[in-house]
């Protein structure tokens, strides 16, 4: 038998034997020829197409508008209602509403808070409040840094005969420092300015501890 005949016989024998593929073998999709129908494997659990009920269920999914209130209990004292506001409205748009209401140029000094936490400008109302808190009404806190009432607005809105000398009201000085509300506002301000909650907490703790040691 010549070498050529032996090679042909050996190759024919190999072709007649079944192929054994590795467990991680993957065929080339460009050259693979499918000779039989291919059925996708059955899922272990059926896909649930039902819409959940209850809070955060069908009503929450259909909810597209909210009655929003922008409220500030300090300077400036304000309460701005925005009925039927789209949940896709950005926080920046809310700031612009506040700026228009208070006649402030720009939104740099305005802070919008939800549950005492600052909200980013690019986030939407729905992203800030989350699915669980979606309801008919929602309230956002407002802080305005260095706010001073526009004298022009005061003169236009209030007749001269009704203008009275301002009288200081509410607690001041040591009484304010003794309450937790001032310290909570200070912490929120530091978080906004430093943009680092950890560093803001560190500065806040040092400042408060120093105040206590000084007899405050």
C-alpha positions as CSV (number, residue, x, y, z in Angstrom):
1,X,0.0,0.0,0.0
2,X,1.4,3.3,-1.0
3,X,1.6,6.3,1.4
4,X,-1.1,8.1,-0.6
5,X,-3.5,5.1,-0.4
6,X,-2.8,4.8,3.3
7,X,-3.5,8.5,4.0
8,X,-6.8,8.3,2.0
9,X,-7.9,5.2,3.9
10,X,-7.0,6.8,7.3
11,X,-8.9,10.0,6.5
12,X,-12.0,8.0,5.4
13,X,-11.9,6.1,8.7
14,X,-11.8,9.3,10.7
15,X,-14.7,10.8,8.7
16,X,-16.9,7.8,9.6
17,X,-16.4,8.3,13.3
18,X,-18.6,10.7,15.4
19,X,-17.1,14.0,16.4
20,X,-16.4,14.6,20.1
21,X,-16.7,18.3,21.0
22,X,-15.5,20.1,24.1
23,X,-18.1,21.1,26.7
24,X,-17.3,24.8,26.0
25,X,-17.3,24.5,22.2
26,X,-19.0,27.3,20.3
27,X,-19.7,27.1,16.6
28,X,-18.9,29.9,14.3
29,X,-22.3,31.6,13.5
30,X,-21.0,32.7,10.1
31,X,-20.4,29.1,8.9
32,X,-22.9,27.2,11.0
33,X,-25.6,25.4,9.0
34,X,-28.8,24.6,10.9
35,X,-30.3,21.4,9.6
36,X,-33.2,21.2,12.1
37,X,-35.5,23.6,13.8
38,X,-34.0,25.1,17.0
39,X,-36.3,25.5,20.1
40,X,-35.3,27.9,22.8
41,X,-35.0,26.3,26.3
42,X,-38.1,26.7,28.5
43,X,-37.7,29.3,31.3
44,X,-37.6,27.9,34.8
45,X,-40.4,30.2,35.9
46,X,-43.1,31.7,33.8
47,X,-43.0,35.5,33.2
48,X,-45.5,37.3,35.3
49,X,-47.3,39.8,33.1
50,X,-49.7,40.9,35.8
51,X,-49.5,44.5,37.2
52,X,-48.9,44.6,41.0
53,X,-51.7,46.1,43.0
54,X,-51.6,48.3,46.1
55,X,-49.3,51.2,46.8
56,X,-46.7,51.5,44.1
57,X,-48.9,49.3,41.8
58,X,-51.2,50.1,38.9
59,X,-52.1,53.5,40.4
60,X,-48.5,54.5,40.8
61,X,-47.6,53.3,37.2
62,X,-50.4,55.5,35.8
63,X,-49.5,58.4,38.0
64,X,-47.9,61.0,35.8
65,X,-48.7,64.3,37.6
66,X,-48.4,65.4,41.2
67,X,-49.6,68.4,43.3
68,X,-46.2,69.8,44.4
69,X,-45.7,72.4,47.2
70,X,-42.4,74.2,47.5
71,X,-42.1,75.5,51.1
72,X,-39.6,77.5,53.0
73,X,-40.1,78.2,56.7
74,X,-37.2,80.6,57.0
75,X,-36.0,83.7,55.1
76,X,-37.8,83.9,52.8
77,X,-41.0,82.4,54.2
78,X,-42.9,81.1,51.2
79,X,-45.3,78.4,50.1
80,X,-45.6,77.9,46.4
81,X,-48.2,75.4,45.0
82,X,-47.6,73.7,41.7
83,X,-50.8,71.7,40.9
84,X,-50.7,68.9,38.3
85,X,-46.9,68.9,37.8
86,X,-45.5,66.2,35.6
87,X,-43.3,63.7,37.5
88,X,-40.7,64.1,34.8
89,X,-40.1,67.7,35.8
90,X,-36.5,68.4,36.7
91,X,-35.4,69.8,40.1
92,X,-33.8,72.7,38.1
93,X,-37.3,73.6,36.7
94,X,-38.6,73.7,40.3
95,X,-35.7,76.1,41.2
96,X,-36.7,78.3,38.3
97,X,-40.3,78.5,39.6
98,X,-38.9,79.6,43.0
99,X,-36.6,82.2,41.4
100,X,-39.6,83.6,39.4
101,X,-41.8,83.7,42.6
102,X,-39.1,85.5,44.6
103,X,-37.8,87.6,41.7
104,X,-34.3,86.2,42.0
105,X,-31.8,86.2,39.1
106,X,-30.5,82.7,38.5
107,X,-30.9,79.5,40.6
108,X,-27.4,79.2,42.1
109,X,-28.4,80.3,45.5
110,X,-31.6,78.2,45.6
111,X,-31.6,74.7,47.2
112,X,-34.4,72.2,46.8
113,X,-34.6,69.5,49.5
114,X,-36.6,66.3,49.9
115,X,-36.8,64.8,53.4
116,X,-34.0,67.2,54.4
117,X,-31.7,65.9,51.7
118,X,-30.5,68.2,48.8
119,X,-31.8,67.1,45.4
120,X,-29.6,67.4,42.3
121,X,-30.6,69.7,39.5
122,X,-30.6,67.0,36.7
123,X,-32.9,64.6,38.6
124,X,-36.6,64.4,38.0
125,X,-39.3,64.6,40.6
126,X,-40.0,60.9,40.2
127,X,-36.3,60.0,40.7
128,X,-36.0,62.1,43.8
129,X,-39.1,60.9,45.6
130,X,-38.9,57.3,44.4
131,X,-41.6,54.8,43.5
132,X,-42.7,54.2,47.0
133,X,-43.5,57.8,47.8
134,X,-45.4,58.5,44.6
135,X,-48.9,59.9,45.6
136,X,-51.2,62.7,44.9
137,X,-49.2,65.4,46.8
138,X,-45.6,65.9,47.7
139,X,-43.7,68.7,49.5
140,X,-40.2,69.9,48.8
141,X,-38.2,72.2,51.2
142,X,-36.6,75.3,49.8
143,X,-33.5,77.1,51.0
144,X,-32.2,80.4,49.6
145,X,-28.7,81.4,50.5
146,X,-28.1,85.1,51.3
147,X,-31.7,86.1,50.5
148,X,-32.7,89.7,50.7
149,X,-36.1,90.9,49.9
150,X,-36.3,93.0,46.8
151,X,-37.0,96.6,47.9
152,X,-38.7,97.3,44.5
153,X,-41.1,94.4,45.1
154,X,-41.9,95.7,48.6
155,X,-42.5,99.2,47.4
156,X,-44.7,98.0,44.5
157,X,-46.8,95.5,46.5
158,X,-47.3,97.5,49.7
159,X,-48.8,101.0,49.9
160,X,-46.6,103.5,51.7
161,X,-49.3,104.2,54.4
162,X,-49.3,100.5,55.4
163,X,-45.5,100.2,55.7
164,X,-44.5,99.7,59.4
165,X,-41.1,99.4,61.0
166,X,-40.0,95.8,61.0
167,X,-40.2,94.1,64.4
168,X,-38.0,91.1,65.3
169,X,-40.0,88.0,66.0
170,X,-39.2,84.5,67.2
171,X,-36.1,83.3,69.0
172,X,-32.7,84.7,68.3
173,X,-29.1,84.5,69.5
174,X,-28.5,81.8,72.1
175,X,-32.0,80.5,71.8
176,X,-31.5,79.6,68.1
177,X,-28.1,77.9,68.8
178,X,-29.7,75.8,71.6
179,X,-32.2,74.3,69.2
180,X,-31.6,71.3,66.8
181,X,-33.2,73.1,63.9
182,X,-30.3,75.5,63.4
183,X,-27.7,72.7,63.5
184,X,-29.7,70.6,61.0
185,X,-29.8,73.6,58.6
186,X,-26.0,74.1,59.1
187,X,-25.3,70.5,58.2
188,X,-27.4,70.8,55.1
189,X,-25.6,73.9,54.1
190,X,-22.2,72.3,54.5
191,X,-23.3,69.3,52.4
192,X,-24.3,71.6,49.6
193,X,-21.2,73.7,49.6
194,X,-18.6,70.9,50.1
195,X,-20.5,68.3,48.0
196,X,-19.0,65.6,50.2
197,X,-21.3,64.3,52.9
198,X,-18.4,62.7,54.8
199,X,-16.3,65.8,54.8
200,X,-19.3,68.0,55.7
201,X,-20.1,65.8,58.7
202,X,-16.5,66.1,59.8
203,X,-16.5,69.9,59.7
204,X,-19.9,70.0,61.3
205,X,-18.8,67.8,64.3
206,X,-15.7,69.9,64.8
207,X,-17.6,73.1,64.7
208,X,-20.3,72.0,67.1
209,X,-17.8,70.4,69.5
210,X,-15.7,73.6,69.5
211,X,-18.9,75.6,70.3
212,X,-19.7,73.3,73.2
213,X,-16.2,73.6,74.7
214,X,-16.5,77.4,74.5
215,X,-19.5,77.3,76.8
216,X,-22.2,77.3,74.2
